[in-house]
Amino acid sequence: MSRVSRVSHVRRRRQELLLGALGVLLAFGVCEAVGRAGLVRRSYLPPASEVLARAVELAGDPVFLDGVGATVRAWAYGLGLACAIAVPLGLLLGSVPVVDEAVRAIVEFLRPMPSVALIPLVSLLLGSGTETKVALITYASVWPILFNTVYGLGETDPLAKDTLRAFGFGRLSVLLRVELPATAPFIAAGLRISAAIALVLAVATEILAGFGEGLGIFIAQSGLATDGTRDVLAGVVWAGALGLVINSVLVWGERRLFPWTPEHRGMR
């Protein structure tokens, strides 16, 4: 990349960060003003500064941090299991049209089913522990990774595959040498989407369960307490911060691993 384009990208990146910071400050200021002015009762909407102070205070609470750790563990287990299922299955469906046609009806039936609607059934079968969270997270996270994998295989350069076949390479070699590397950026994008879905499902499952340990449990129990709105919002701040950190790490990893893709070209 030329020096001019690199400088242009740095300036654009700084502008995006500045605008993002201004947006956050504006939202913070509006919430603070509304809370301080008494337009909304403080029991419903405490000032943003109090919520932020409580969120910082929770960072020193070992019990709360243990709950956050339980949520993150369930998120990691579910997302990892979803990858282990979706990537091989996506490669199979994308590489063998007969199998794809045979299971397409089943996939299209299961895919639109909302994961939250399955919480009572899965809780009845597995209880309200980590197994339930992992099962629901896995189910919800499989689909973006699966369909991105299938789509990525369809976008693989046919000339590259034909070249390897012309040199006598078999289907497995073509898959490992050409199709899988070409599909990897699509898999990474599906993983990033699934990571956000997995975090939402982890917290939502805990909130609906109402007991145990986890960030969602803290939010649910705080909502039942007298004047617990500040703790509820502080827990939401923590959930949002976790999502932001996870997404930032995954975006950074995509830029480092796949710098040649159009959306990441010139961002290193």
C-alpha positions in Angstrom: 0.0 0.0 0.0 1.3 3.5 -0.9 2.3 6.0 1.7 -0.6 8.3 0.7 -3.2 5.7 1.1 -1.8 4.6 4.4 -1.9 8.2 5.7 -5.4 8.5 4.4 -6.5 5.4 6.2 -4.9 6.6 9.5 -6.8 9.9 9.2 -10.1 8.1 8.4 -9.5 5.7 11.4 -8.9 8.6 13.7 -12.0 10.4 12.5 -14.1 7.3 13.1 -12.7 6.9 16.7 -13.3 10.6 17.4 -16.9 10.5 16.1 -17.5 7.4 18.1 -16.1 9.0 21.3 -18.3 12.1 20.7 -21.3 9.9 20.3 -20.6 8.1 23.6 -20.1 11.4 25.4 -23.3 12.8 23.9 -25.4 9.8 25.0 -23.7 10.0 28.5 -24.5 13.7 28.8 -28.1 13.3 27.7 -28.7 10.5 30.3 -26.9 12.4 33.0 -29.0 15.6 32.3 -32.3 13.7 32.2 -31.4 12.0 35.5 -30.3 15.1 37.2 -33.1 17.3 36.0 -35.8 15.0 37.5 -37.6 14.5 34.2 -37.6 10.8 35.1 -37.7 9.4 38.6 -34.2 8.3 39.8 -35.6 5.0 40.7 -36.4 4.5 37.0 -33.3 6.2 35.5 -30.4 7.1 37.8 -27.9 9.6 36.5 -25.3 8.1 34.2 -22.5 9.0 36.4 -24.0 7.0 39.3 -24.5 4.0 37.1 -20.9 4.2 35.8 -19.5 4.6 39.3 -21.4 1.5 40.4 -20.1 -0.4 37.4 -16.6 0.5 38.4 -17.3 -0.4 42.0 -18.4 -3.9 40.9 -15.0 -4.5 39.4 -13.8 -4.9 43.0 -16.5 -7.3 44.0 -15.2 -10.9 43.9 -18.7 -12.4 43.9 -19.7 -10.3 40.9 -16.5 -11.1 39.1 -17.1 -14.8 39.7 -20.5 -14.4 38.1 -19.0 -12.6 35.1 -16.5 -15.4 34.8 -19.3 -18.0 34.7 -21.0 -16.2 31.9 -17.8 -15.9 29.9 -17.0 -19.6 30.4 -20.5 -20.6 29.2 -20.0 -18.2 26.2 -16.6 -19.7 25.3 -17.8 -23.3 25.7 -20.9 -22.8 23.6 -19.1 -20.8 20.9 -16.3 -23.3 20.7 -18.7 -26.2 20.4 -20.6 -24.3 17.7 -17.4 -23.9 15.7 -16.6 -27.5 16.1 -20.0 -28.4 14.6 -20.6 -25.7 12.1 -17.2 -25.6 10.3 -17.0 -29.3 9.3 -20.7 -29.5 8.6 -20.4 -26.4 6.4 -17.5 -27.8 4.5 -19.4 -31.0 3.9 -22.5 -29.2 2.7 -20.6 -26.9 0.5 -18.4 -29.6 -1.0 -21.0 -32.4 -1.5 -24.2 -31.0 -3.2 -26.0 -34.3 -2.7 -25.7 -34.0 1.1 -26.6 -30.3 1.0 -29.9 -31.1 -0.9 -30.7 -34.0 1.5 -30.5 -31.9 4.7 -31.5 -28.5 3.3 -35.2 -28.9 4.4 -34.1 -29.8 8.0 -31.7 -26.9 8.1 -34.3 -24.4 6.9 -36.8 -25.7 9.4 -34.5 -25.4 12.4 -32.7 -22.1 11.5 -35.6 -19.7 12.0 -36.5 -21.2 15.3 -35.7 -18.6 18.0 -33.3 -19.8 20.6 -35.0 -17.9 23.4 -38.2 -19.9 22.8 -36.2 -23.1 23.6 -35.1 -21.9 27.0 -38.0 -23.6 28.9 -37.7 -26.9 27.1 -33.9 -27.0 27.4 -34.1 -26.0 31.1 -36.6 -28.8 31.7 -34.3 -31.3 30.1 -30.9 -30.1 31.4 -31.7 -28.0 34.4 -30.6 -24.4 34.9 -26.9 -24.9 35.1 -24.1 -24.3 32.6 -25.3 -27.2 30.4 -28.4 -25.3 29.5 -26.5 -22.1 28.6 -24.0 -24.0 26.6 -26.7 -25.9 24.7 -28.6 -22.8 23.8 -25.5 -20.8 22.9 -24.4 -23.6 20.7 -27.7 -23.9 18.9 -27.9 -20.1 18.2 -24.2 -19.7 17.3 -24.1 -22.6 14.8 -26.1 -20.9 12.0 -24.0 -17.8 11.1 -20.8 -19.9 11.1 -22.5 -22.7 9.1 -23.9 -20.5 6.4 -20.8 -18.3 6.1 -18.8 -21.5 5.6 -21.1 -22.7 2.8 -21.1 -19.3 1.2 -17.4 -19.0 1.4 -16.9 -22.4 -0.4 -19.2 -21.1 -3.1 -17.1 -18.1 -3.6 -13.8 -20.0 -4.0 -12.0 -19.3 -7.3 -12.9 -22.2 -9.6 -9.7 -21.7 -11.6 -7.5 -22.4 -8.6 -9.5 -25.6 -7.9 -9.3 -26.7 -11.6 -5.5 -26.1 -11.6 -5.0 -28.4 -8.6 -7.2 -31.1 -10.1 -5.2 -30.8 -13.4 -2.1 -31.6 -11.4 -3.7 -34.8 -10.0 -4.8 -33.5 -6.6 -7.8 -35.2 -5.1 -10.9 -33.6 -3.6 -9.5 -33.6 -0.1 -6.3 -31.9 -1.2 -8.2 -29.3 -3.1 -10.4 -28.7 0.0 -7.4 -28.3 2.3 -5.1 -26.4 0.0 -7.5 -24.0 -1.8 -11.1 -24.1 -0.5 -10.4 -24.0 3.3 -7.9 -21.1 3.1 -10.3 -19.1 0.8 -13.2 -19.8 3.1 -11.3 -18.9 6.3 -12.2 -15.1 6.2 -15.9 -16.0 5.8 -15.7 -18.4 8.7 -14.1 -15.6 10.8 -16.9 -13.2 9.9 -19.5 -15.8 10.9 -17.6 -16.4 14.2 -17.7 -12.7 15.0 -21.4 -12.6 14.4 -21.9 -15.7 16.5 -19.8 -14.3 19.3 -22.3 -11.5 19.8 -25.3 -13.9 19.6 -23.7 -16.2 22.1 -23.2 -13.4 24.6 -26.8 -12.3 24.3 -28.0 -15.9 24.8 -25.7 -16.4 27.8 -27.0 -13.3 29.6 -30.7 -13.8 28.5 -30.7 -17.5 29.7 -29.3 -16.4 33.1 -31.9 -13.6 33.4 -34.8 -16.0 32.6 -33.4 -18.7 34.9 -33.2 -16.2 37.9 -30.9 -18.3 40.1 -27.4 -19.7 39.9 -24.4 -17.6 39.0 -23.6 -15.3 36.1 -23.9 -11.7 34.9 -27.6 -12.3 33.9 -28.3 -13.6 37.4 -26.9 -10.4 38.9 -29.1 -8.3 36.6 -32.3 -10.4 37.3 -31.8 -10.4 41.1 -31.0 -6.7 41.1 -34.3 -6.0 39.2 -36.2 -7.7 42.1 -34.5 -5.6 44.8 -35.8 -2.4 46.1 -34.2 0.6 44.3 -32.1 -1.9 42.2 -32.3 0.0 38.9 -28.7 1.3 39.3 -27.4 -2.2 39.8 -29.4 -3.4 36.8 -28.0 -0.7 34.6 -24.5 -1.3 35.9 -24.8 -4.9 34.9 -26.0 -3.9 31.5 -22.9 -1.7 31.2 -20.7 -4.7 32.0 -22.5 -6.8 29.4 -22.1 -4.1 26.8 -18.4 -3.7 27.7 -17.9 -7.4 27.3 -19.5 -7.4 23.9 -17.4 -4.4 22.8 -14.1 -6.1 24.0 -15.0 -9.4 22.3 -15.9 -7.8 19.0 -12.8 -5.6 19.1 -10.5 -8.6 19.7 -12.1 -10.6 16.9 -11.9 -7.7 14.4 -8.3 -7.2 15.3 -7.6 -10.9 14.8 -9.4 -10.8 11.3 -7.2 -7.8 10.3 -4.0 -9.6 11.3 -4.9 -13.0 9.8 -6.7 -11.9 6.6 -5.2 -8.5 5.6 -5.8 -9.2 1.9 -9.6 -9.2 2.2 -11.3 -6.0 0.7 -12.7 -4.8 4.0 -9.3 -5.2 5.8 -6.9 -4.3 3.0 -4.7 -1.4 4.1 -5.8 -1.5 7.8 -2.7 -3.1 9.2 
